[in-house]
Amino acid sequence: MQSGKGRGRMRHTTMILVAAFAVLFCPGIPPLADTVSKAARDAFEKRFEEMDTNLDGKIDRTEYVDYEVRKANERFDVADDNGDGFITKKEAERAMKKNQEEMRKKMQKWREKKEKEKQKP
């Protein structure tokens, strides 16, 4: 069972990869720069660079799987509070609650930023 944080990262990674493949294989789609925010573009670039370990400008299956395994291990380590190599139901619940709280904080900051932008003349 993935923690809430793990599922969020997996969804984010999946969305980035879908966007990457859409850009590469669907020439009728507008360029990425025209369809997403700067933050999303930056996240895309960062993840792509993290996956492209041989720096050839492409992600092969091995790079993709290695990246996902590395991220899964990171999520596991976050959830495994006591480092015993197991995630108990309690640890999973704590990880999920922590992830939810982090997401609430990020959403609140985003809302505040949007509200400030609306108030600018």
PyMOL commands that set and color helices and strands:
alter all, ss='L'
color gray80, all
select helices_A, chain A and resi 4-25+32-35+38-51+61-79+89-119
alter helices_A, ss='H'
color red, helices_A
deselect
rebuild
show_as cartoon
